[in-house]
């Protein structure tokens, strides 16, 4: 792992994903976003966000993958990192797998989505459909390894961590206040 990886992932969340997610939440979408970076130099290939008001399958990760596969001359997924603002749901984990990524990094956990964002669907699906407890999937498997960004954060990154969490808390409040006005099946 490059020594500046956690810092770079936080920067991408704060400066690339959050601005477009703020616009998306303004349109009625959930707070989930994603980005794709090059492993070699951690440069940004693409950032995306949830677009469920257009299509309920356009979760942050899946919509970002859609945009990625529309790029002309896109790089190989073997050379890329997948960054998700929130621990991916089962559909998004499958999409990341089918797209060929050998990794994903996430900032907020499924428990955070349920408890801090009032979006419990990921954990409910893991339990109801797959009989898995929270965190019950294999974070290291034959396809990919999942990494929790908070586990990688150094003490000097705590201020940025808290700043990002505060902005997402505000976005969550905005989404919760407006979700009755959208047509998303699991809002």
C-alpha positions in Angstrom: 0.0 0.0 0.0 1.5 3.4 -0.9 2.2 5.5 2.2 -0.1 8.3 1.0 -3.0 6.0 0.0 -5.4 6.9 2.8 -4.7 10.6 2.5 -5.3 10.4 -1.3 -8.6 8.5 -0.8 -9.8 11.1 1.7 -8.9 13.9 -0.8 -10.8 12.2 -3.6 -13.9 11.8 -1.4 -13.7 15.4 -0.2 -12.8 17.2 -3.4 -14.1 15.0 -6.2 -17.0 12.8 -4.9 -18.6 15.1 -2.4 -19.3 18.0 -4.7 -21.1 15.9 -7.3 -22.9 14.0 -4.5 -24.1 17.3 -3.1 -25.7 18.1 -6.5 -27.1 14.6 -6.6 -28.7 14.9 -3.2 -30.2 18.2 -4.3 -31.9 16.3 -7.1 -33.3 13.7 -4.7 -30.6 11.0 -4.8 -29.0 9.1 -1.9 -25.6 10.1 -0.5 -23.5 7.3 -2.0 -20.6 7.9 -4.4 -17.6 6.3 -5.8 -14.4 6.9 -7.8 -11.8 5.0 -9.8 -8.1 5.7 -9.4 -5.0 4.4 -11.0 -2.9 2.1 -8.8 0.4 3.4 -10.2 0.1 7.1 -9.2 -3.4 7.3 -7.5 -4.6 9.8 -10.2 -8.3 10.0 -10.6 -9.9 8.3 -13.6 -13.5 9.1 -12.8 -15.7 10.1 -9.9 -19.5 9.4 -9.8 -22.5 9.5 -7.5 -25.8 7.9 -7.0 -28.4 8.5 -9.7 -31.3 6.4 -8.4 -33.9 9.0 -9.5 -33.1 8.1 -13.1 -32.8 4.4 -12.5 -33.1 2.6 -9.1 -30.1 0.4 -10.1 -27.8 3.5 -10.5 -26.3 3.2 -7.0 -23.1 5.3 -6.6 -20.9 2.3 -7.4 -22.9 0.9 -10.3 -23.5 4.4 -11.9 -19.7 5.1 -11.6 -19.0 1.7 -13.3 -21.5 2.6 -16.1 -19.7 5.9 -16.7 -16.3 4.1 -16.6 -17.4 1.6 -19.2 -18.5 4.5 -21.4 -15.0 6.1 -21.4 -13.1 5.7 -24.6 -9.8 4.0 -24.1 -10.5 3.2 -20.5 -7.7 1.5 -18.5 -7.8 -2.1 -17.4 -9.5 -2.7 -14.0 -6.4 -4.7 -13.0 -4.5 -1.4 -12.9 -7.2 0.5 -10.8 -8.5 1.0 -7.3 -12.2 1.2 -6.6 -13.2 3.8 -4.0 -16.7 3.8 -2.5 -17.9 6.4 0.0 -20.0 3.7 1.7 -19.5 0.0 2.1 -21.0 -1.4 -1.1 -24.4 -3.2 -1.0 -24.6 -6.8 -2.4 -25.6 -5.5 -5.9 -22.6 -3.1 -5.9 -20.2 -5.7 -4.6 -21.3 -8.0 -7.5 -21.0 -5.2 -10.0 -17.4 -4.5 -8.8 -16.7 -8.2 -9.1 -18.2 -8.5 -12.6 -16.2 -5.4 -13.7 -13.0 -7.2 -12.8 -11.7 -5.1 -9.9 -9.5 -6.9 -7.4 -10.2 -4.4 -4.6 -12.5 -1.8 -3.2 -12.0 0.8 -0.4 -14.9 2.2 1.6 -15.3 5.1 4.1 -18.6 4.4 5.8 -19.6 0.9 6.9 -23.0 -0.8 6.4 -23.6 -0.1 10.1 -22.9 3.6 9.5 -25.4 3.6 6.6 -28.1 2.1 8.9 -27.4 4.0 12.0 -26.0 7.4 10.9 -27.7 7.7 7.5 -31.1 5.9 8.3 -30.6 3.7 5.2 -30.8 0.1 6.6 -31.3 -1.7 3.3 -27.7 -3.1 2.9 -27.8 -4.9 6.2 -31.4 -6.0 5.8 -30.6 -7.5 2.4 -27.5 -9.3 3.7 -29.7 -10.8 6.5 -32.9 -11.5 4.7 -31.5 -12.7 1.3 -28.2 -14.2 2.3 -28.6 -15.0 6.0 -25.4 -12.9 6.8 -24.9 -10.9 9.9 -23.4 -7.3 9.5 -19.9 -7.7 8.1 -20.6 -11.4 7.4 -19.3 -11.4 3.8 -15.7 -12.3 3.2 -13.7 -9.1 2.8 -10.8 -11.1 1.3 -11.9 -13.6 -1.3 -11.0 -15.0 -4.7 -12.2 -11.9 -6.5 -11.2 -8.9 -4.4 -10.1 -7.5 -1.0 -12.2 -4.9 0.7 -10.5 -2.2 2.8 -12.1 0.0 5.4 -10.5 3.5 5.0 -11.0 4.4 8.7 -8.7 1.5 9.5 -6.0 3.1 7.4 -6.3 6.7 8.7 -3.3 8.1 10.5 -3.8 10.5 13.5 -2.8 13.5 11.3 -5.8 12.7 9.0 -8.4 12.9 11.8 -9.4 16.5 11.0 -10.1 15.7 7.4 -12.0 12.5 8.4 -14.2 14.6 10.7 -14.7 17.3 8.1 -15.9 14.7 5.6 -18.2 13.0 8.2 -19.8 16.4 9.0 -20.5 17.2 5.3 -22.0 13.7 4.9 -24.2 14.2 8.0 -25.5 17.4 6.5 -26.2 15.6 3.2 -27.9 12.8 5.0 -30.2 15.3 6.7 -31.0 16.9 3.3 -31.8 13.5 1.8 -34.0 12.4 4.6 -36.0 15.6 4.5 -36.6 15.3 0.7 -36.9 11.5 0.2 -40.7 11.5 0.3 -40.6 13.5 -2.9 -38.8 10.8 -4.9 -39.8 7.6 -6.6 -36.9 5.4 -5.4 -38.2 2.0 -4.3 -36.0 1.5 -1.2 -35.6 5.1 0.0 
